[in-house]
């Protein structure tokens, strides 16, 4: 069982608990690989907050663009953050926006690992499951 704080010490709150659940069946090598890929792709909630604040200075929707929500980013840009109301709502919910994006990235990373590592990753997990059942 890999320790999430050893591999991803910057995580906190709900994200920490969620990633710990993902890493519980991995050995240290697999967890280290997951941490490297996940760290490169995840978004920090503070970055989402800063980009949402830029919405008050004429750059509305930048936080939606970096979260992969291109349509909402365009809508926010041309409506000045839905007349600042959408920007204010996003300022309140910036942590949940980042959390939802990071959970999606974690699942994509797991998918890439299981496809990329192919048989070795799957065989190790099947072997672990068989050992646990016995």
Phi and psi in radians as a Rosetta constraint file:
Dihedral C 1 N 2 CA 2 C 2 CIRCULARHARMONIC -1.458 0.35
Dihedral N 2 CA 2 C 2 N 3 CIRCULARHARMONIC 2.538 0.35
Dihedral C 2 N 3 CA 3 C 3 CIRCULARHARMONIC -1.638 0.35
Dihedral N 3 CA 3 C 3 N 4 CIRCULARHARMONIC 2.136 0.35
Dihedral C 3 N 4 CA 4 C 4 CIRCULARHARMONIC -1.154 0.35
Dihedral N 4 CA 4 C 4 N 5 CIRCULARHARMONIC -0.577 0.35
Dihedral C 4 N 5 CA 5 C 5 CIRCULARHARMONIC -1.219 0.35
Dihedral N 5 CA 5 C 5 N 6 CIRCULARHARMONIC -0.433 0.35
Dihedral C 5 N 6 CA 6 C 6 CIRCULARHARMONIC -1.272 0.35
Dihedral N 6 CA 6 C 6 N 7 CIRCULARHARMONIC -0.670 0.35
Dihedral C 6 N 7 CA 7 C 7 CIRCULARHARMONIC -1.636 0.35
Dihedral N 7 CA 7 C 7 N 8 CIRCULARHARMONIC -0.614 0.35
Dihedral C 7 N 8 CA 8 C 8 CIRCULARHARMONIC -2.335 0.35
Dihedral N 8 CA 8 C 8 N 9 CIRCULARHARMONIC 1.266 0.35
Dihedral C 8 N 9 CA 9 C 9 CIRCULARHARMONIC -1.215 0.35
Dihedral N 9 CA 9 C 9 N 10 CIRCULARHARMONIC -0.258 0.35
Dihedral C 9 N 10 CA 10 C 10 CIRCULARHARMONIC -1.400 0.35
Dihedral N 10 CA 10 C 10 N 11 CIRCULARHARMONIC -0.129 0.35
Dihedral C 10 N 11 CA 11 C 11 CIRCULARHARMONIC -1.331 0.35
Dihedral N 11 CA 11 C 11 N 12 CIRCULARHARMONIC 2.682 0.35
Dihedral C 11 N 12 CA 12 C 12 CIRCULARHARMONIC -2.671 0.35
Dihedral N 12 CA 12 C 12 N 13 CIRCULARHARMONIC 2.828 0.35
Dihedral C 12 N 13 CA 13 C 13 CIRCULARHARMONIC 1.109 0.35
Dihedral N 13 CA 13 C 13 N 14 CIRCULARHARMONIC -2.418 0.35
Dihedral C 13 N 14 CA 14 C 14 CIRCULARHARMONIC -1.100 0.35
Dihedral N 14 CA 14 C 14 N 15 CIRCULARHARMONIC -0.614 0.35
Dihedral C 14 N 15 CA 15 C 15 CIRCULARHARMONIC -1.112 0.35
Dihedral N 15 CA 15 C 15 N 16 CIRCULARHARMONIC -0.688 0.35
Dihedral C 15 N 16 CA 16 C 16 CIRCULARHARMONIC -1.050 0.35
Dihedral N 16 CA 16 C 16 N 17 CIRCULARHARMONIC -0.837 0.35
Dihedral C 16 N 17 CA 17 C 17 CIRCULARHARMONIC -1.125 0.35
Dihedral N 17 CA 17 C 17 N 18 CIRCULARHARMONIC -0.690 0.35
Dihedral C 17 N 18 CA 18 C 18 CIRCULARHARMONIC -1.163 0.35
Dihedral N 18 CA 18 C 18 N 19 CIRCULARHARMONIC -0.795 0.35
Dihedral C 18 N 19 CA 19 C 19 CIRCULARHARMONIC -1.196 0.35
Dihedral N 19 CA 19 C 19 N 20 CIRCULARHARMONIC -0.584 0.35
Dihedral C 19 N 20 CA 20 C 20 CIRCULARHARMONIC -1.052 0.35
Dihedral N 20 CA 20 C 20 N 21 CIRCULARHARMONIC -0.688 0.35
Dihedral C 20 N 21 CA 21 C 21 CIRCULARHARMONIC -1.110 0.35
Dihedral N 21 CA 21 C 21 N 22 CIRCULARHARMONIC -0.627 0.35
Dihedral C 21 N 22 CA 22 C 22 CIRCULARHARMONIC -1.225 0.35
Dihedral N 22 CA 22 C 22 N 23 CIRCULARHARMONIC -0.686 0.35
Dihedral C 22 N 23 CA 23 C 23 CIRCULARHARMONIC -1.432 0.35
Dihedral N 23 CA 23 C 23 N 24 CIRCULARHARMONIC -0.118 0.35
Dihedral C 23 N 24 CA 24 C 24 CIRCULARHARMONIC -1.138 0.35
Dihedral N 24 CA 24 C 24 N 25 CIRCULARHARMONIC -0.469 0.35
Dihedral C 24 N 25 CA 25 C 25 CIRCULARHARMONIC -1.722 0.35
Dihedral N 25 CA 25 C 25 N 26 CIRCULARHARMONIC 0.136 0.35
Dihedral C 25 N 26 CA 26 C 26 CIRCULARHARMONIC -1.791 0.35
Dihedral N 26 CA 26 C 26 N 27 CIRCULARHARMONIC 2.613 0.35
Dihedral C 26 N 27 CA 27 C 27 CIRCULARHARMONIC -1.479 0.35
Dihedral N 27 CA 27 C 27 N 28 CIRCULARHARMONIC 3.114 0.35
Dihedral C 27 N 28 CA 28 C 28 CIRCULARHARMONIC -1.110 0.35
Dihedral N 28 CA 28 C 28 N 29 CIRCULARHARMONIC -0.637 0.35
Dihedral C 28 N 29 CA 29 C 29 CIRCULARHARMONIC -1.163 0.35
Dihedral N 29 CA 29 C 29 N 30 CIRCULARHARMONIC -0.779 0.35
Dihedral C 29 N 30 CA 30 C 30 CIRCULARHARMONIC -1.153 0.35
Dihedral N 30 CA 30 C 30 N 31 CIRCULARHARMONIC -0.711 0.35
Dihedral C 30 N 31 CA 31 C 31 CIRCULARHARMONIC -1.135 0.35
Dihedral N 31 CA 31 C 31 N 32 CIRCULARHARMONIC -0.651 0.35
Dihedral C 31 N 32 CA 32 C 32 CIRCULARHARMONIC -1.145 0.35
Dihedral N 32 CA 32 C 32 N 33 CIRCULARHARMONIC -0.729 0.35
Dihedral C 32 N 33 CA 33 C 33 CIRCULARHARMONIC -1.112 0.35
Dihedral N 33 CA 33 C 33 N 34 CIRCULARHARMONIC -0.774 0.35
Dihedral C 33 N 34 CA 34 C 34 CIRCULARHARMONIC -1.048 0.35
Dihedral N 34 CA 34 C 34 N 35 CIRCULARHARMONIC -0.782 0.35
Dihedral C 34 N 35 CA 35 C 35 CIRCULARHARMONIC -1.090 0.35
Dihedral N 35 CA 35 C 35 N 36 CIRCULARHARMONIC -0.701 0.35
Dihedral C 35 N 36 CA 36 C 36 CIRCULARHARMONIC -1.111 0.35
Dihedral N 36 CA 36 C 36 N 37 CIRCULARHARMONIC -0.793 0.35
Dihedral C 36 N 37 CA 37 C 37 CIRCULARHARMONIC -1.222 0.35
Dihedral N 37 CA 37 C 37 N 38 CIRCULARHARMONIC -0.762 0.35
Dihedral C 37 N 38 CA 38 C 38 CIRCULARHARMONIC -1.136 0.35
Dihedral N 38 CA 38 C 38 N 39 CIRCULARHARMONIC -0.758 0.35
Dihedral C 38 N 39 CA 39 C 39 CIRCULARHARMONIC -1.073 0.35
Dihedral N 39 CA 39 C 39 N 40 CIRCULARHARMONIC -0.653 0.35
Dihedral C 39 N 40 CA 40 C 40 CIRCULARHARMONIC -1.218 0.35
Dihedral N 40 CA 40 C 40 N 41 CIRCULARHARMONIC -0.474 0.35
Dihedral C 40 N 41 CA 41 C 41 CIRCULARHARMONIC -1.820 0.35
Dihedral N 41 CA 41 C 41 N 42 CIRCULARHARMONIC -0.312 0.35
Dihedral C 41 N 42 CA 42 C 42 CIRCULARHARMONIC -1.329 0.35
Dihedral N 42 CA 42 C 42 N 43 CIRCULARHARMONIC 2.798 0.35
Dihedral C 42 N 43 CA 43 C 43 CIRCULARHARMONIC -1.954 0.35
Dihedral N 43 CA 43 C 43 N 44 CIRCULARHARMONIC 2.372 0.35
Dihedral C 43 N 44 CA 44 C 44 CIRCULARHARMONIC -1.371 0.35
Dihedral N 44 CA 44 C 44 N 45 CIRCULARHARMONIC 2.413 0.35
Dihedral C 44 N 45 CA 45 C 45 CIRCULARHARMONIC -1.126 0.35
Dihedral N 45 CA 45 C 45 N 46 CIRCULARHARMONIC -0.524 0.35
Dihedral C 45 N 46 CA 46 C 46 CIRCULARHARMONIC -1.160 0.35
Dihedral N 46 CA 46 C 46 N 47 CIRCULARHARMONIC -0.606 0.35
Dihedral C 46 N 47 CA 47 C 47 CIRCULARHARMONIC -1.156 0.35
Dihedral N 47 CA 47 C 47 N 48 CIRCULARHARMONIC -0.707 0.35
Dihedral C 47 N 48 CA 48 C 48 CIRCULARHARMONIC -1.087 0.35
Dihedral N 48 CA 48 C 48 N 49 CIRCULARHARMONIC -0.732 0.35
Dihedral C 48 N 49 CA 49 C 49 CIRCULARHARMONIC -1.080 0.35
Dihedral N 49 CA 49 C 49 N 50 CIRCULARHARMONIC -0.815 0.35
Dihedral C 49 N 50 CA 50 C 50 CIRCULARHARMONIC -1.105 0.35
Dihedral N 50 CA 50 C 50 N 51 CIRCULARHARMONIC -0.763 0.35
Dihedral C 50 N 51 CA 51 C 51 CIRCULARHARMONIC -1.197 0.35
Dihedral N 51 CA 51 C 51 N 52 CIRCULARHARMONIC -0.576 0.35
Dihedral C 51 N 52 CA 52 C 52 CIRCULARHARMONIC -1.183 0.35
Dihedral N 52 CA 52 C 52 N 53 CIRCULARHARMONIC -0.632 0.35
Dihedral C 52 N 53 CA 53 C 53 CIRCULARHARMONIC -1.125 0.35
Dihedral N 53 CA 53 C 53 N 54 CIRCULARHARMONIC -0.529 0.35
Dihedral C 53 N 54 CA 54 C 54 CIRCULARHARMONIC -1.112 0.35
Dihedral N 54 CA 54 C 54 N 55 CIRCULARHARMONIC -0.284 0.35
Dihedral C 54 N 55 CA 55 C 55 CIRCULARHARMONIC -1.070 0.35
Dihedral N 55 CA 55 C 55 N 56 CIRCULARHARMONIC -0.430 0.35
Dihedral C 55 N 56 CA 56 C 56 CIRCULARHARMONIC -1.410 0.35
Dihedral N 56 CA 56 C 56 N 57 CIRCULARHARMONIC -0.157 0.35
Dihedral C 56 N 57 CA 57 C 57 CIRCULARHARMONIC -2.007 0.35
Dihedral N 57 CA 57 C 57 N 58 CIRCULARHARMONIC 0.408 0.35
Dihedral C 57 N 58 CA 58 C 58 CIRCULARHARMONIC 1.687 0.35
Dihedral N 58 CA 58 C 58 N 59 CIRCULARHARMONIC 0.036 0.35
Dihedral C 58 N 59 CA 59 C 59 CIRCULARHARMONIC -2.016 0.35
Dihedral N 59 CA 59 C 59 N 60 CIRCULARHARMONIC 0.830 0.35
Dihedral C 59 N 60 CA 60 C 60 CIRCULARHARMONIC -1.141 0.35
Dihedral N 60 CA 60 C 60 N 61 CIRCULARHARMONIC 2.455 0.35
Dihedral C 60 N 61 CA 61 C 61 CIRCULARHARMONIC 1.645 0.35
Dihedral N 61 CA 61 C 61 N 62 CIRCULARHARMONIC -0.036 0.35
Dihedral C 61 N 62 CA 62 C 62 CIRCULARHARMONIC -1.062 0.35
Dihedral N 62 CA 62 C 62 N 63 CIRCULARHARMONIC -0.659 0.35
Dihedral C 62 N 63 CA 63 C 63 CIRCULARHARMONIC -1.144 0.35
Dihedral N 63 CA 63 C 63 N 64 CIRCULARHARMONIC -0.574 0.35
Dihedral C 63 N 64 CA 64 C 64 CIRCULARHARMONIC -1.220 0.35
Dihedral N 64 CA 64 C 64 N 65 CIRCULARHARMONIC -0.618 0.35
Dihedral C 64 N 65 CA 65 C 65 CIRCULARHARMONIC -1.116 0.35
Dihedral N 65 CA 65 C 65 N 66 CIRCULARHARMONIC -0.795 0.35
Dihedral C 65 N 66 CA 66 C 66 CIRCULARHARMONIC -1.266 0.35
Dihedral N 66 CA 66 C 66 N 67 CIRCULARHARMONIC -0.330 0.35
Dihedral C 66 N 67 CA 67 C 67 CIRCULARHARMONIC -1.535 0.35
Dihedral N 67 CA 67 C 67 N 68 CIRCULARHARMONIC 0.092 0.35
Dihedral C 67 N 68 CA 68 C 68 CIRCULARHARMONIC 1.431 0.35
Dihedral N 68 CA 68 C 68 N 69 CIRCULARHARMONIC 0.203 0.35
Dihedral C 68 N 69 CA 69 C 69 CIRCULARHARMONIC -1.784 0.35
Dihedral N 69 CA 69 C 69 N 70 CIRCULARHARMONIC 1.305 0.35
Dihedral C 69 N 70 CA 70 C 70 CIRCULARHARMONIC -1.108 0.35
Dihedral N 70 CA 70 C 70 N 71 CIRCULARHARMONIC -0.756 0.35
Dihedral C 70 N 71 CA 71 C 71 CIRCULARHARMONIC -1.059 0.35
Dihedral N 71 CA 71 C 71 N 72 CIRCULARHARMONIC -0.788 0.35
Dihedral C 71 N 72 CA 72 C 72 CIRCULARHARMONIC -1.171 0.35
Dihedral N 72 CA 72 C 72 N 73 CIRCULARHARMONIC -0.600 0.35
Dihedral C 72 N 73 CA 73 C 73 CIRCULARHARMONIC -1.087 0.35
Dihedral N 73 CA 73 C 73 N 74 CIRCULARHARMONIC -0.758 0.35
Dihedral C 73 N 74 CA 74 C 74 CIRCULARHARMONIC -1.139 0.35
Dihedral N 74 CA 74 C 74 N 75 CIRCULARHARMONIC -0.754 0.35
Dihedral C 74 N 75 CA 75 C 75 CIRCULARHARMONIC -1.060 0.35
Dihedral N 75 CA 75 C 75 N 76 CIRCULARHARMONIC -0.801 0.35
Dihedral C 75 N 76 CA 76 C 76 CIRCULARHARMONIC -1.091 0.35
Dihedral N 76 CA 76 C 76 N 77 CIRCULARHARMONIC -0.704 0.35
Dihedral C 76 N 77 CA 77 C 77 CIRCULARHARMONIC -1.114 0.35
Dihedral N 77 CA 77 C 77 N 78 CIRCULARHARMONIC -0.819 0.35
Dihedral C 77 N 78 CA 78 C 78 CIRCULARHARMONIC -1.401 0.35
Dihedral N 78 CA 78 C 78 N 79 CIRCULARHARMONIC -0.277 0.35
Dihedral C 78 N 79 CA 79 C 79 CIRCULARHARMONIC -1.909 0.35
Dihedral N 79 CA 79 C 79 N 80 CIRCULARHARMONIC 0.252 0.35
Dihedral C 79 N 80 CA 80 C 80 CIRCULARHARMONIC 0.912 0.35
Dihedral N 80 CA 80 C 80 N 81 CIRCULARHARMONIC 0.982 0.35
Dihedral C 80 N 81 CA 81 C 81 CIRCULARHARMONIC 1.142 0.35
Dihedral N 81 CA 81 C 81 N 82 CIRCULARHARMONIC 0.698 0.35
Dihedral C 81 N 82 CA 82 C 82 CIRCULARHARMONIC 0.883 0.35
Dihedral N 82 CA 82 C 82 N 83 CIRCULARHARMONIC 0.930 0.35
Dihedral C 82 N 83 CA 83 C 83 CIRCULARHARMONIC 0.993 0.35
Dihedral N 83 CA 83 C 83 N 84 CIRCULARHARMONIC 0.731 0.35
Dihedral C 83 N 84 CA 84 C 84 CIRCULARHARMONIC 1.218 0.35
Dihedral N 84 CA 84 C 84 N 85 CIRCULARHARMONIC -0.226 0.35
Dihedral C 84 N 85 CA 85 C 85 CIRCULARHARMONIC -1.200 0.35
Dihedral N 85 CA 85 C 85 N 86 CIRCULARHARMONIC -0.779 0.35
Dihedral C 85 N 86 CA 86 C 86 CIRCULARHARMONIC -1.108 0.35
Dihedral N 86 CA 86 C 86 N 87 CIRCULARHARMONIC -0.664 0.35
Dihedral C 86 N 87 CA 87 C 87 CIRCULARHARMONIC -1.140 0.35
Dihedral N 87 CA 87 C 87 N 88 CIRCULARHARMONIC -0.728 0.35
Dihedral C 87 N 88 CA 88 C 88 CIRCULARHARMONIC -1.128 0.35
Dihedral N 88 CA 88 C 88 N 89 CIRCULARHARMONIC -0.732 0.35
Dihedral C 88 N 89 CA 89 C 89 CIRCULARHARMONIC -1.090 0.35
Dihedral N 89 CA 89 C 89 N 90 CIRCULARHARMONIC -0.730 0.35
Dihedral C 89 N 90 CA 90 C 90 CIRCULARHARMONIC -1.186 0.35
Dihedral N 90 CA 90 C 90 N 91 CIRCULARHARMONIC -0.546 0.35
Dihedral C 90 N 91 CA 91 C 91 CIRCULARHARMONIC -1.125 0.35
Dihedral N 91 CA 91 C 91 N 92 CIRCULARHARMONIC -0.620 0.35
Dihedral C 91 N 92 CA 92 C 92 CIRCULARHARMONIC -1.248 0.35
Dihedral N 92 CA 92 C 92 N 93 CIRCULARHARMONIC -0.652 0.35
Dihedral C 92 N 93 CA 93 C 93 CIRCULARHARMONIC -1.810 0.35
Dihedral N 93 CA 93 C 93 N 94 CIRCULARHARMONIC 0.408 0.35
Dihedral C 93 N 94 CA 94 C 94 CIRCULARHARMONIC -1.105 0.35
Dihedral N 94 CA 94 C 94 N 95 CIRCULARHARMONIC -0.576 0.35
Dihedral C 94 N 95 CA 95 C 95 CIRCULARHARMONIC -1.214 0.35
Dihedral N 95 CA 95 C 95 N 96 CIRCULARHARMONIC -0.701 0.35
Dihedral C 95 N 96 CA 96 C 96 CIRCULARHARMONIC -1.238 0.35
Dihedral N 96 CA 96 C 96 N 97 CIRCULARHARMONIC -0.568 0.35
Dihedral C 96 N 97 CA 97 C 97 CIRCULARHARMONIC -1.102 0.35
Dihedral N 97 CA 97 C 97 N 98 CIRCULARHARMONIC -0.785 0.35
Dihedral C 97 N 98 CA 98 C 98 CIRCULARHARMONIC -1.179 0.35
Dihedral N 98 CA 98 C 98 N 99 CIRCULARHARMONIC -0.691 0.35
Dihedral C 98 N 99 CA 99 C 99 CIRCULARHARMONIC -1.081 0.35
Dihedral N 99 CA 99 C 99 N 100 CIRCULARHARMONIC -0.827 0.35
Dihedral C 99 N 100 CA 100 C 100 CIRCULARHARMONIC -1.064 0.35
Dihedral N 100 CA 100 C 100 N 101 CIRCULARHARMONIC -0.729 0.35
Dihedral C 100 N 101 CA 101 C 101 CIRCULARHARMONIC -1.122 0.35
Dihedral N 101 CA 101 C 101 N 102 CIRCULARHARMONIC -0.762 0.35
Dihedral C 101 N 102 CA 102 C 102 CIRCULARHARMONIC -1.184 0.35
Dihedral N 102 CA 102 C 102 N 103 CIRCULARHARMONIC -0.576 0.35
Dihedral C 102 N 103 CA 103 C 103 CIRCULARHARMONIC -1.139 0.35
Dihedral N 103 CA 103 C 103 N 104 CIRCULARHARMONIC -0.724 0.35
Dihedral C 103 N 104 CA 104 C 104 CIRCULARHARMONIC -1.090 0.35
Dihedral N 104 CA 104 C 104 N 105 CIRCULARHARMONIC -0.722 0.35
Dihedral C 104 N 105 CA 105 C 105 CIRCULARHARMONIC -1.144 0.35
Dihedral N 105 CA 105 C 105 N 106 CIRCULARHARMONIC -0.665 0.35
Dihedral C 105 N 106 CA 106 C 106 CIRCULARHARMONIC -1.084 0.35
Dihedral N 106 CA 106 C 106 N 107 CIRCULARHARMONIC -0.738 0.35
Dihedral C 106 N 107 CA 107 C 107 CIRCULARHARMONIC -1.180 0.35
Dihedral N 107 CA 107 C 107 N 108 CIRCULARHARMONIC -0.685 0.35
Dihedral C 107 N 108 CA 108 C 108 CIRCULARHARMONIC -1.111 0.35
Dihedral N 108 CA 108 C 108 N 109 CIRCULARHARMONIC -0.683 0.35
Dihedral C 108 N 109 CA 109 C 109 CIRCULARHARMONIC -1.134 0.35
Dihedral N 109 CA 109 C 109 N 110 CIRCULARHARMONIC -0.733 0.35
Dihedral C 109 N 110 CA 110 C 110 CIRCULARHARMONIC -1.081 0.35
Dihedral N 110 CA 110 C 110 N 111 CIRCULARHARMONIC -0.710 0.35
Dihedral C 110 N 111 CA 111 C 111 CIRCULARHARMONIC -1.111 0.35
Dihedral N 111 CA 111 C 111 N 112 CIRCULARHARMONIC -0.760 0.35
Dihedral C 111 N 112 CA 112 C 112 CIRCULARHARMONIC -1.111 0.35
Dihedral N 112 CA 112 C 112 N 113 CIRCULARHARMONIC -0.720 0.35
Dihedral C 112 N 113 CA 113 C 113 CIRCULARHARMONIC -1.114 0.35
Dihedral N 113 CA 113 C 113 N 114 CIRCULARHARMONIC -0.753 0.35
Dihedral C 113 N 114 CA 114 C 114 CIRCULARHARMONIC -1.232 0.35
Dihedral N 114 CA 114 C 114 N 115 CIRCULARHARMONIC -0.576 0.35
Dihedral C 114 N 115 CA 115 C 115 CIRCULARHARMONIC -1.402 0.35
Dihedral N 115 CA 115 C 115 N 116 CIRCULARHARMONIC -0.723 0.35
Dihedral C 115 N 116 CA 116 C 116 CIRCULARHARMONIC -1.249 0.35
Dihedral N 116 CA 116 C 116 N 117 CIRCULARHARMONIC -0.736 0.35
Dihedral C 116 N 117 CA 117 C 117 CIRCULARHARMONIC -1.438 0.35
Dihedral N 117 CA 117 C 117 N 118 CIRCULARHARMONIC -0.247 0.35
Dihedral C 117 N 118 CA 118 C 118 CIRCULARHARMONIC 0.990 0.35
Dihedral N 118 CA 118 C 118 N 119 CIRCULARHARMONIC -2.191 0.35
Dihedral C 118 N 119 CA 119 C 119 CIRCULARHARMONIC -1.203 0.35
Dihedral N 119 CA 119 C 119 N 120 CIRCULARHARMONIC -0.607 0.35
Dihedral C 119 N 120 CA 120 C 120 CIRCULARHARMONIC -1.118 0.35
Dihedral N 120 CA 120 C 120 N 121 CIRCULARHARMONIC -0.761 0.35
Dihedral C 120 N 121 CA 121 C 121 CIRCULARHARMONIC -1.150 0.35
Dihedral N 121 CA 121 C 121 N 122 CIRCULARHARMONIC -0.819 0.35
Dihedral C 121 N 122 CA 122 C 122 CIRCULARHARMONIC -1.147 0.35
Dihedral N 122 CA 122 C 122 N 123 CIRCULARHARMONIC -0.699 0.35
Dihedral C 122 N 123 CA 123 C 123 CIRCULARHARMONIC -1.156 0.35
Dihedral N 123 CA 123 C 123 N 124 CIRCULARHARMONIC -0.657 0.35
Dihedral C 123 N 124 CA 124 C 124 CIRCULARHARMONIC -1.134 0.35
Dihedral N 124 CA 124 C 124 N 125 CIRCULARHARMONIC -0.729 0.35
Dihedral C 124 N 125 CA 125 C 125 CIRCULARHARMONIC -1.161 0.35
Dihedral N 125 CA 125 C 125 N 126 CIRCULARHARMONIC -0.701 0.35
Dihedral C 125 N 126 CA 126 C 126 CIRCULARHARMONIC -1.117 0.35
Dihedral N 126 CA 126 C 126 N 127 CIRCULARHARMONIC -0.732 0.35
Dihedral C 126 N 127 CA 127 C 127 CIRCULARHARMONIC -1.121 0.35
Dihedral N 127 CA 127 C 127 N 128 CIRCULARHARMONIC -0.702 0.35
Dihedral C 127 N 128 CA 128 C 128 CIRCULARHARMONIC -1.102 0.35
Dihedral N 128 CA 128 C 128 N 129 CIRCULARHARMONIC -0.749 0.35
Dihedral C 128 N 129 CA 129 C 129 CIRCULARHARMONIC -1.092 0.35
Dihedral N 129 CA 129 C 129 N 130 CIRCULARHARMONIC -0.708 0.35
Dihedral C 129 N 130 CA 130 C 130 CIRCULARHARMONIC -1.147 0.35
Dihedral N 130 CA 130 C 130 N 131 CIRCULARHARMONIC -0.701 0.35
Dihedral C 130 N 131 CA 131 C 131 CIRCULARHARMONIC -1.131 0.35
Dihedral N 131 CA 131 C 131 N 132 CIRCULARHARMONIC -0.659 0.35
Dihedral C 131 N 132 CA 132 C 132 CIRCULARHARMONIC -1.207 0.35
Dihedral N 132 CA 132 C 132 N 133 CIRCULARHARMONIC -0.602 0.35
Dihedral C 132 N 133 CA 133 C 133 CIRCULARHARMONIC -1.235 0.35
Dihedral N 133 CA 133 C 133 N 134 CIRCULARHARMONIC -0.560 0.35
